[in-house]
Amino acid sequence: MPQSTTCEITEGGKQKRISVTDALGLKDSQPNFRCIECHQRVRPHRRGKNGMAAHFEHLVWNAKCPLRQKRAA
């Protein structure tokens, strides 16, 4: 399953794409991160201790988005 490493934010009234690394730096200011495919809200995740790469995850699972994370079984 592909994972998103970029998202969209609105800055100065304009849409802008930023990397997960940049988003992690902004996380404390609580910007409105949006998926680049479905435009639903996402949140950034740091690289995991288990080796999982840094990525964005949807706040609400979206079955139609090609960048969705897997659902827990």
N, C-alpha and C positions, 0 to 999 in steps of 0.2 A: 504494500500500500504506500503510495507516495506521501511524503510529508512536506508541508509548506515551510519554507525558510524565509519567506517574505510576507508582509502584510501591508494593508493600507491604513493610513491615518489621515485625518483632515487637519491641515495646518494652514492657518491664515486663509481659510475658506477654500483651499485647494486640496485635492487628493494627492497623496504622496506615498510611494512605496518605500518601506524600510526593511532592513534585515532583522532577523531574530536577535542578533547581538545588539543592534541599536535599540530595539524594543525593550530588551532586558534592562538597558540603561535608563529607560523612561518609565519603567513599571511603577515606580513609587508615585509618579504624578497622575496615574490612572487614566491614560489616554484611551480613546475608543479604538481599539485595534479591530480591523475587519479583514476577513478572508478575501484574498485576491480573486477567488473564483465565484463564491456564492454571496459574498458581502455580509455574511453573518459574523457576529462577534467571536473573536478568538483571544487566546491568551498565550504569551510566550512561556516556554519551558527551557530551562538550562539543560546542558548536556548531562545525561544521567551517569551515575557511578557504574551502571551496568553496560555502559558503552553506547546507549541511545543518543543520537545526535540532538542538538538543540533544535527546537521546532515550535510551531504554533499548533494549538489544539482548540477546536471549537468548544464554546461554552455549552452549547446545546447540540447534540449529535444531529447531523444533517445527512441522511441517507443519499441524497441526490448530489452532494458535493464530491468531486473527484479527489479532493484533498482531505477527506474526513479521516479520522482515526478509527481504528477497529473498536467495535463495541465489545464490552466484557460479556462473556458467555454465561 
